[in-house]
Amino acid sequence: MRAAQQQSEPQRLLFVFADVELPAESTPEQRARFQAGEGGALIPLMSVDKKPEELDTFAGLVEESRQFGRDWAIVFVAGLSGRGGRARRARKPTSRCST
């Protein structure tokens, strides 16, 4: 978030929250690894984009994500740069990502 705030052009941060699940066609070896905390497939759950100034801390983002009622295992973040001093338009949060 700090890096986005330090850019010369306004930024939007896109967050994609994902969970890990075991595919139905997994092998016994894959299931054992998954039970041990390894492997699995990433499943996108929700996404949101925000201006850096809309976020105080990562902990605040985590708390806000709980409003969607889904636990997640990992979050991917991308910074989208604006142009000419204008930030890109916001998108509404989604509770299920398109794949």
C-alpha positions as CSV (number, residue, x, y, z in Angstrom):
1,M,0.0,0.0,0.0
2,R,2.9,2.3,0.8
3,A,4.5,1.7,-2.6
4,A,1.2,2.6,-4.4
5,Q,0.9,5.8,-2.4
6,Q,4.5,6.8,-3.5
7,Q,3.8,6.6,-7.2
8,S,3.7,9.7,-9.4
9,E,0.3,8.8,-10.9
10,P,-2.8,7.9,-8.8
11,Q,-3.2,4.2,-8.3
12,R,-5.9,1.6,-7.7
13,L,-5.2,-1.6,-6.0
14,L,-6.9,-4.8,-7.2
15,F,-7.2,-7.5,-4.6
16,V,-8.2,-11.1,-5.5
17,F,-8.9,-13.3,-2.5
18,A,-8.5,-17.1,-3.1
19,D,-8.9,-20.3,-1.2
20,V,-7.2,-23.7,-1.7
21,E,-9.2,-26.8,-2.3
22,L,-8.6,-30.3,-3.4
23,P,-9.9,-31.2,-6.9
24,A,-12.4,-34.1,-7.1
25,E,-10.1,-36.0,-9.4
26,S,-7.1,-35.9,-7.0
27,T,-5.0,-39.0,-6.4
28,P,-4.6,-40.6,-2.9
29,E,-1.0,-39.2,-2.9
30,Q,-2.4,-35.7,-3.6
31,R,-5.0,-36.0,-0.9
32,A,-2.3,-37.0,1.6
33,R,-0.2,-34.0,0.6
34,F,-3.2,-31.7,0.9
35,Q,-4.0,-33.0,4.4
36,A,-0.4,-32.2,5.3
37,G,-0.9,-28.6,4.1
38,E,0.7,-28.9,0.6
39,G,-0.7,-28.7,-2.9
40,G,-4.3,-28.1,-3.9
41,A,-5.9,-25.8,-6.4
42,L,-6.4,-22.0,-5.9
43,I,-10.0,-21.0,-6.2
44,P,-10.8,-17.3,-6.6
45,L,-13.5,-16.2,-4.1
46,M,-13.8,-12.5,-4.3
47,S,-12.2,-9.3,-5.7
48,V,-12.2,-5.7,-4.8
49,D,-10.4,-2.6,-6.0
50,K,-9.5,0.4,-3.8
51,K,-7.5,3.6,-3.9
52,P,-4.5,3.3,-1.6
53,E,-5.9,6.0,0.6
54,E,-9.1,4.0,1.2
55,L,-6.9,1.5,3.2
56,D,-5.3,2.2,6.5
57,T,-3.5,-1.1,7.0
58,F,-3.4,-4.7,5.7
59,A,-5.2,-5.7,9.0
60,G,-8.0,-3.3,8.0
61,L,-8.3,-5.0,4.6
62,V,-8.4,-8.4,6.3
63,E,-11.2,-7.2,8.6
64,E,-13.2,-5.7,5.7
65,S,-12.8,-9.0,3.8
66,R,-14.7,-10.8,6.6
67,Q,-17.8,-9.0,5.5
68,F,-18.1,-11.4,2.6
69,G,-18.3,-14.3,5.0
70,R,-15.7,-16.5,3.3
71,D,-12.4,-17.6,4.7
72,W,-9.5,-17.2,2.2
73,A,-5.9,-18.5,2.1
74,I,-4.1,-16.1,-0.1
75,V,-4.6,-12.6,-1.6
76,F,-3.1,-11.4,-4.9
77,V,-2.6,-7.7,-5.3
78,A,-2.0,-5.7,-8.5
79,G,-1.4,-1.9,-8.8
80,L,-3.2,-0.2,-11.7
81,S,-1.7,3.2,-12.6
82,G,-3.9,6.1,-13.6
83,R,-3.0,8.6,-16.3
84,G,-2.8,12.4,-16.3
85,G,-3.3,12.7,-12.6
86,R,-6.6,10.7,-12.6
87,A,-7.1,7.3,-11.1
88,R,-8.8,4.5,-12.9
89,R,-12.5,4.0,-12.2
90,A,-13.6,1.8,-9.4
91,R,-15.3,-1.5,-9.8
92,K,-17.8,-2.9,-7.4
93,P,-16.6,-5.8,-5.1
94,T,-17.6,-9.2,-6.2
95,S,-18.2,-12.2,-4.0
96,R,-17.4,-14.7,-6.7
97,C,-14.7,-14.1,-9.3
98,S,-15.3,-15.0,-13.0
99,T,-12.9,-17.7,-14.2
